[in-house]
Amino acid sequence: KRIRKNVCREKTKKIALKAFSLAQSILTGRSKSFYYATNKKVSESTE
């Protein structure tokens, strides 16, 4: 029972680390394989 618990913890730790790493790369702008929407408004120049 204890071994299964440890295996489960290691799996979740690995998944969480991967998710955190992905989020970090998206936030810093280094992600090249994901497209995501940004909330920046396009500034229109009035002439």
PDB file with SEQRES, HELIX, SHEET and CRYST1 records, atoms N, CA, C and O in Angstrom:
SEQRES   1 A   47  LYS ARG ILE ARG LYS ASN VAL CYS ARG GLU LYS THR LYS          
SEQRES   2 A   47  LYS ILE ALA LEU LYS ALA PHE SER LEU ALA GLN SER ILE          
SEQRES   3 A   47  LEU THR GLY ARG SER LYS SER PHE TYR TYR ALA THR ASN          
SEQRES   4 A   47  LYS LYS VAL SER GLU SER THR GLU                              
HELIX    1 AA1 ARG A    2  THR A   28  1                                  27    
CRYST1    1.000    1.000    1.000  90.00  90.00  90.00 P 1           1          
ATOM      1  N   LYS A   1       0.830  -1.192   0.000  1.00  0.00           N  
ATOM      2  CA  LYS A   1       0.000   0.000   0.000  1.00  0.00           C  
ATOM      3  C   LYS A   1       0.873   1.253   0.000  1.00  0.00           C  
ATOM      4  O   LYS A   1       0.566   2.225  -0.691  1.00  0.00           O  
ATOM      5  N   ARG A   2       1.930   1.233   0.753  1.00  0.00           N  
ATOM      6  CA  ARG A   2       2.810   2.388   0.851  1.00  0.00           C  
ATOM      7  C   ARG A   2       3.534   2.650  -0.472  1.00  0.00           C  
ATOM      8  O   ARG A   2       3.749   3.801  -0.853  1.00  0.00           O  
ATOM      9  N   ILE A   3       3.902   1.581  -1.159  1.00  0.00           N  
ATOM     10  CA  ILE A   3       4.598   1.724  -2.441  1.00  0.00           C  
ATOM     11  C   ILE A   3       3.677   2.381  -3.463  1.00  0.00           C  
ATOM     12  O   ILE A   3       4.099   3.269  -4.204  1.00  0.00           O  
ATOM     13  N   ARG A   4       2.419   1.944  -3.503  1.00  0.00           N  
ATOM     14  CA  ARG A   4       1.463   2.540  -4.433  1.00  0.00           C  
ATOM     15  C   ARG A   4       1.268   4.023  -4.146  1.00  0.00           C  
ATOM     16  O   ARG A   4       1.157   4.835  -5.066  1.00  0.00           O  
ATOM     17  N   LYS A   5       1.226   4.365  -2.877  1.00  0.00           N  
ATOM     18  CA  LYS A   5       1.055   5.759  -2.478  1.00  0.00           C  
ATOM     19  C   LYS A   5       2.236   6.603  -2.956  1.00  0.00           C  
ATOM     20  O   LYS A   5       2.051   7.714  -3.453  1.00  0.00           O  
ATOM     21  N   ASN A   6       3.441   6.073  -2.805  1.00  0.00           N  
ATOM     22  CA  ASN A   6       4.633   6.788  -3.250  1.00  0.00           C  
ATOM     23  C   ASN A   6       4.675   6.928  -4.768  1.00  0.00           C  
ATOM     24  O   ASN A   6       5.074   7.973  -5.282  1.00  0.00           O  
ATOM     25  N   VAL A   7       4.271   5.895  -5.480  1.00  0.00           N  
ATOM     26  CA  VAL A   7       4.246   5.947  -6.938  1.00  0.00           C  
ATOM     27  C   VAL A   7       3.256   7.007  -7.396  1.00  0.00           C  
ATOM     28  O   VAL A   7       3.540   7.778  -8.314  1.00  0.00           O  
ATOM     29  N   CYS A   8       2.101   7.042  -6.758  1.00  0.00           N  
ATOM     30  CA  CYS A   8       1.077   8.029  -7.101  1.00  0.00           C  
ATOM     31  C   CYS A   8       1.588   9.441  -6.838  1.00  0.00           C  
ATOM     32  O   CYS A   8       1.356  10.343  -7.643  1.00  0.00           O  
ATOM     33  N   ARG A   9       2.268   9.638  -5.741  1.00  0.00           N  
ATOM     34  CA  ARG A   9       2.820  10.957  -5.416  1.00  0.00           C  
ATOM     35  C   ARG A   9       3.857  11.388  -6.440  1.00  0.00           C  
ATOM     36  O   ARG A   9       3.882  12.548  -6.852  1.00  0.00           O  
ATOM     37  N   GLU A  10       4.705  10.470  -6.850  1.00  0.00           N  
ATOM     38  CA  GLU A  10       5.736  10.800  -7.830  1.00  0.00           C  
ATOM     39  C   GLU A  10       5.115  11.169  -9.174  1.00  0.00           C  
ATOM     40  O   GLU A  10       5.576  12.097  -9.839  1.00  0.00           O  
ATOM     41  N   LYS A  11       4.070  10.446  -9.573  1.00  0.00           N  
ATOM     42  CA  LYS A  11       3.399  10.750 -10.836  1.00  0.00           C  
ATOM     43  C   LYS A  11       2.796  12.146 -10.797  1.00  0.00           C  
ATOM     44  O   LYS A  11       2.957  12.927 -11.735  1.00  0.00           O  
ATOM     45  N   THR A  12       2.097  12.457  -9.706  1.00  0.00           N  
ATOM     46  CA  THR A  12       1.463  13.772  -9.611  1.00  0.00           C  
ATOM     47  C   THR A  12       2.503  14.884  -9.528  1.00  0.00           C  
ATOM     48  O   THR A  12       2.293  15.973 -10.061  1.00  0.00           O  
ATOM     49  N   LYS A  13       3.612  14.615  -8.867  1.00  0.00           N  
ATOM     50  CA  LYS A  13       4.678  15.614  -8.764  1.00  0.00           C  
ATOM     51  C   LYS A  13       5.260  15.901 -10.146  1.00  0.00           C  
ATOM     52  O   LYS A  13       5.538  17.050 -10.487  1.00  0.00           O  
ATOM     53  N   LYS A  14       5.440  14.846 -10.935  1.00  0.00           N  
ATOM     54  CA  LYS A  14       5.995  14.994 -12.277  1.00  0.00           C  
ATOM     55  C   LYS A  14       5.038  15.773 -13.185  1.00  0.00           C  
ATOM     56  O   LYS A  14       5.468  16.637 -13.950  1.00  0.00           O  
ATOM     57  N   ILE A  15       3.746  15.465 -13.098  1.00  0.00           N  
ATOM     58  CA  ILE A  15       2.739  16.157 -13.902  1.00  0.00           C  
ATOM     59  C   ILE A  15       2.658  17.630 -13.513  1.00  0.00           C  
ATOM     60  O   ILE A  15       2.572  18.503 -14.377  1.00  0.00           O  
ATOM     61  N   ALA A  16       2.685  17.901 -12.212  1.00  0.00           N  
ATOM     62  CA  ALA A  16       2.614  19.283 -11.734  1.00  0.00           C  
ATOM     63  C   ALA A  16       3.830  20.081 -12.185  1.00  0.00           C  
ATOM     64  O   ALA A  16       3.700  21.243 -12.570  1.00  0.00           O  
ATOM     65  N   LEU A  17       4.998  19.477 -12.142  1.00  0.00           N  
ATOM     66  CA  LEU A  17       6.218  20.151 -12.570  1.00  0.00           C  
ATOM     67  C   LEU A  17       6.168  20.476 -14.060  1.00  0.00           C  
ATOM     68  O   LEU A  17       6.595  21.552 -14.479  1.00  0.00           O  
ATOM     69  N   LYS A  18       5.652  19.555 -14.853  1.00  0.00           N  
ATOM     70  CA  LYS A  18       5.540  19.776 -16.289  1.00  0.00           C  
ATOM     71  C   LYS A  18       4.550  20.903 -16.592  1.00  0.00           C  
ATOM     72  O   LYS A  18       4.804  21.745 -17.454  1.00  0.00           O  
ATOM     73  N   ALA A  19       3.422  20.911 -15.880  1.00  0.00           N  
ATOM     74  CA  ALA A  19       2.422  21.962 -16.070  1.00  0.00           C  
ATOM     75  C   ALA A  19       2.983  23.321 -15.670  1.00  0.00           C  
ATOM     76  O   ALA A  19       2.752  24.318 -16.355  1.00  0.00           O  
ATOM     77  N   PHE A  20       3.716  23.363 -14.568  1.00  0.00           N  
ATOM     78  CA  PHE A  20       4.316  24.617 -14.116  1.00  0.00           C  
ATOM     79  C   PHE A  20       5.347  25.113 -15.118  1.00  0.00           C  
ATOM     80  O   PHE A  20       5.417  26.310 -15.398  1.00  0.00           O  
ATOM     81  N   SER A  21       6.138  24.213 -15.651  1.00  0.00           N  
ATOM     82  CA  SER A  21       7.151  24.573 -16.633  1.00  0.00           C  
ATOM     83  C   SER A  21       6.507  25.129 -17.902  1.00  0.00           C  
ATOM     84  O   SER A  21       6.991  26.107 -18.472  1.00  0.00           O  
ATOM     85  N   LEU A  22       5.420  24.504 -18.339  1.00  0.00           N  
ATOM     86  CA  LEU A  22       4.702  24.970 -19.519  1.00  0.00           C  
ATOM     87  C   LEU A  22       4.112  26.355 -19.285  1.00  0.00           C  
ATOM     88  O   LEU A  22       4.223  27.234 -20.138  1.00  0.00           O  
ATOM     89  N   ALA A  23       3.490  26.545 -18.134  1.00  0.00           N  
ATOM     90  CA  ALA A  23       2.909  27.851 -17.807  1.00  0.00           C  
ATOM     91  C   ALA A  23       3.987  28.924 -17.754  1.00  0.00           C  
ATOM     92  O   ALA A  23       3.773  30.049 -18.204  1.00  0.00           O  
ATOM     93  N   GLN A  24       5.130  28.578 -17.211  1.00  0.00           N  
ATOM     94  CA  GLN A  24       6.233  29.529 -17.104  1.00  0.00           C  
ATOM     95  C   GLN A  24       6.738  29.927 -18.492  1.00  0.00           C  
ATOM     96  O   GLN A  24       7.030  31.099 -18.729  1.00  0.00           O  
ATOM     97  N   SER A  25       6.842  28.975 -19.398  1.00  0.00           N  
ATOM     98  CA  SER A  25       7.327  29.292 -20.739  1.00  0.00           C  
ATOM     99  C   SER A  25       6.312  30.124 -21.514  1.00  0.00           C  
ATOM    100  O   SER A  25       6.696  30.975 -22.316  1.00  0.00           O  
ATOM    101  N   ILE A  26       5.025  29.888 -21.284  1.00  0.00           N  
ATOM    102  CA  ILE A  26       3.998  30.691 -21.946  1.00  0.00           C  
ATOM    103  C   ILE A  26       4.043  32.125 -21.428  1.00  0.00           C  
ATOM    104  O   ILE A  26       3.969  33.072 -22.211  1.00  0.00           O  
ATOM    105  N   LEU A  27       4.164  32.285 -20.119  1.00  0.00           N  
ATOM    106  CA  LEU A  27       4.176  33.627 -19.532  1.00  0.00           C  
ATOM    107  C   LEU A  27       5.407  34.430 -19.927  1.00  0.00           C  
ATOM    108  O   LEU A  27       5.334  35.653 -20.045  1.00  0.00           O  
ATOM    109  N   THR A  28       6.520  33.770 -20.128  1.00  0.00           N  
ATOM    110  CA  THR A  28       7.734  34.491 -20.508  1.00  0.00           C  
ATOM    111  C   THR A  28       7.836  34.664 -22.016  1.00  0.00           C  
ATOM    112  O   THR A  28       8.745  35.341 -22.496  1.00  0.00           O  
ATOM    113  N   GLY A  29       6.917  34.063 -22.773  1.00  0.00           N  
ATOM    114  CA  GLY A  29       6.906  34.233 -24.218  1.00  0.00           C  
ATOM    115  C   GLY A  29       7.841  33.313 -24.958  1.00  0.00           C  
ATOM    116  O   GLY A  29       8.120  33.546 -26.134  1.00  0.00           O  
ATOM    117  N   ARG A  30       8.333  32.280 -24.314  1.00  0.00           N  
ATOM    118  CA  ARG A  30       9.273  31.363 -24.962  1.00  0.00           C  
ATOM    119  C   ARG A  30       8.596  30.138 -25.564  1.00  0.00           C  
ATOM    120  O   ARG A  30       9.266  29.292 -26.156  1.00  0.00           O  
ATOM    121  N   SER A  31       7.295  30.036 -25.422  1.00  0.00           N  
ATOM    122  CA  SER A  31       6.586  28.876 -25.954  1.00  0.00           C  
ATOM    123  C   SER A  31       6.356  29.067 -27.446  1.00  0.00           C  
ATOM    124  O   SER A  31       5.790  30.077 -27.865  1.00  0.00           O  
ATOM    125  N   LYS A  32       6.789  28.110 -28.241  1.00  0.00           N  
ATOM    126  CA  LYS A  32       6.630  28.201 -29.683  1.00  0.00           C  
ATOM    127  C   LYS A  32       5.596  27.209 -30.217  1.00  0.00           C  
ATOM    128  O   LYS A  32       5.218  27.282 -31.387  1.00  0.00           O  
ATOM    129  N   SER A  33       5.142  26.300 -29.385  1.00  0.00           N  
ATOM    130  CA  SER A  33       4.247  25.258 -29.872  1.00  0.00           C  
ATOM    131  C   SER A  33       2.792  25.474 -29.470  1.00  0.00           C  
ATOM    132  O   SER A  33       1.929  24.666 -29.812  1.00  0.00           O  
ATOM    133  N   PHE A  34       2.511  26.557 -28.748  1.00  0.00           N  
ATOM    134  CA  PHE A  34       1.143  26.808 -28.325  1.00  0.00           C  
ATOM    135  C   PHE A  34       0.692  28.180 -28.792  1.00  0.00           C  
ATOM    136  O   PHE A  34       1.446  29.151 -28.746  1.00  0.00           O  
ATOM    137  N   TYR A  35      -0.550  28.239 -29.240  1.00  0.00           N  
ATOM    138  CA  TYR A  35      -1.158  29.509 -29.604  1.00  0.00           C  
ATOM    139  C   TYR A  35      -2.200  29.827 -28.554  1.00  0.00           C  
ATOM    140  O   TYR A  35      -2.979  28.957 -28.165  1.00  0.00           O  
ATOM    141  N   TYR A  36      -2.220  31.044 -28.101  1.00  0.00           N  
ATOM    142  CA  TYR A  36      -3.177  31.422 -27.078  1.00  0.00           C  
ATOM    143  C   TYR A  36      -3.592  32.869 -27.305  1.00  0.00           C  
ATOM    144  O   TYR A  36      -2.843  33.663 -27.874  1.00  0.00           O  
ATOM    145  N   ALA A  37      -4.780  33.196 -26.858  1.00  0.00           N  
ATOM    146  CA  ALA A  37      -5.316  34.540 -27.038  1.00  0.00           C  
ATOM    147  C   ALA A  37      -4.753  35.473 -25.980  1.00  0.00           C  
ATOM    148  O   ALA A  37      -4.577  35.092 -24.823  1.00  0.00           O  
ATOM    149  N   THR A  38      -4.478  36.683 -26.389  1.00  0.00           N  
ATOM    150  CA  THR A  38      -4.034  37.691 -25.434  1.00  0.00           C  
ATOM    151  C   THR A  38      -5.117  38.755 -25.317  1.00  0.00           C  
ATOM    152  O   THR A  38      -5.943  38.908 -26.218  1.00  0.00           O  
ATOM    153  N   ASN A  39      -5.115  39.472 -24.233  1.00  0.00           N  
ATOM    154  CA  ASN A  39      -6.131  40.493 -24.003  1.00  0.00           C  
ATOM    155  C   ASN A  39      -5.636  41.891 -24.347  1.00  0.00           C  
ATOM    156  O   ASN A  39      -6.245  42.878 -23.934  1.00  0.00           O  
ATOM    157  N   LYS A  40      -4.569  41.988 -25.076  1.00  0.00           N  
ATOM    158  CA  LYS A  40      -4.032  43.294 -25.459  1.00  0.00           C  
ATOM    159  C   LYS A  40      -4.917  43.903 -26.543  1.00  0.00           C  
ATOM    160  O   LYS A  40      -5.288  43.232 -27.506  1.00  0.00           O  
ATOM    161  N   LYS A  41      -5.243  45.160 -26.376  1.00  0.00           N  
ATOM    162  CA  LYS A  41      -6.041  45.854 -27.385  1.00  0.00           C  
ATOM    163  C   LYS A  41      -5.104  46.408 -28.447  1.00  0.00           C  
ATOM    164  O   LYS A  41      -4.022  46.912 -28.145  1.00  0.00           O  
ATOM    165  N   VAL A  42      -5.533  46.306 -29.668  1.00  0.00           N  
ATOM    166  CA  VAL A  42      -4.746  46.834 -30.767  1.00  0.00           C  
ATOM    167  C   VAL A  42      -5.000  48.333 -30.826  1.00  0.00           C  
ATOM    168  O   VAL A  42      -6.140  48.776 -30.963  1.00  0.00           O  
ATOM    169  N   SER A  43      -3.948  49.093 -30.722  1.00  0.00           N  
ATOM    170  CA  SER A  43      -4.116  50.552 -30.751  1.00  0.00           C  
ATOM    171  C   SER A  43      -4.258  51.005 -32.198  1.00  0.00           C  
ATOM    172  O   SER A  43      -3.405  50.734 -33.042  1.00  0.00           O  
ATOM    173  N   GLU A  44      -5.349  51.696 -32.458  1.00  0.00           N  
ATOM    174  CA  GLU A  44      -5.619  52.178 -33.808  1.00  0.00           C  
ATOM    175  C   GLU A  44      -5.174  53.630 -33.896  1.00  0.00           C  
ATOM    176  O   GLU A  44      -5.525  54.448 -33.046  1.00  0.00           O  
ATOM    177  N   SER A  45      -4.422  53.936 -34.900  1.00  0.00           N  
ATOM    178  CA  SER A  45      -3.979  55.322 -35.065  1.00  0.00           C  
ATOM    179  C   SER A  45      -5.012  56.077 -35.886  1.00  0.00           C  
ATOM    180  O   SER A  45      -5.367  55.659 -36.988  1.00  0.00           O  
ATOM    181  N   THR A  46      -5.485  57.174 -35.354  1.00  0.00           N  
ATOM    182  CA  THR A  46      -6.464  57.994 -36.071  1.00  0.00           C  
ATOM    183  C   THR A  46      -5.721  59.079 -36.822  1.00  0.00           C  
ATOM    184  O   THR A  46      -4.914  59.813 -36.251  1.00  0.00           O  
ATOM    185  N   GLU A  47      -6.002  59.166 -38.086  1.00  0.00           N  
ATOM    186  CA  GLU A  47      -5.297  60.131 -38.926  1.00  0.00           C  
ATOM    187  C   GLU A  47      -6.208  61.233 -39.369  1.00  0.00           C  
ATOM    188  O   GLU A  47      -5.779  62.137 -40.087  1.00  0.00           O  
TER     189      GLU A  47                                                      
END                                                                             
